Amino acid sequence: MAQGVGIAELAYLGDAVFELLVRDMLLNEGVPFRDMSRRAKDYVSAVAQSAMYHHIFDALSEVEQAMMKRGRNLHGASRAKSANVSEYRHATGLEVLFGYLHHQGELARLQEIFTLCIRRGELCSPA
């Protein structure tokens, strides 16, 4: 990691990176504007991201797994209203991974993992 960039900062960045990837995907799929926010929530909620964390974990490198664990173990005062503490922490772990890969400039790997998240996310979607 670059000096001065902590886990909380990577989670903050990763949240934005993941959201951007989801929005881009929805645009490319031709989702009507009126449906975009609702559809995005299916992917960016803490519950969905927690499920993605569990489903992609074994496909990651040791470094990537370590980054997700560091994010999961980040202690913070906040949590999502629609998720329990465990789900929120796992979602934070996923966001840290996305922030880390983006910050490292590993954009091809970032896209590969995003694709895996979306595929796995669709398989375990509660809908």
Buried (B, 14 or more C-beta within 10 A) or exposed (E): EEEEEEBBBBBBBBBEBBBEBBBEBBEEEEBEEEEBEEBBEBBBBBBBBBBBBEBBBEEBEEEBBEBBBBBBEBEEEEBBEEBEEEBBBBBBBBBBBBBBBBBBEBEEBBEEBBEBBBEBBEEEEEE
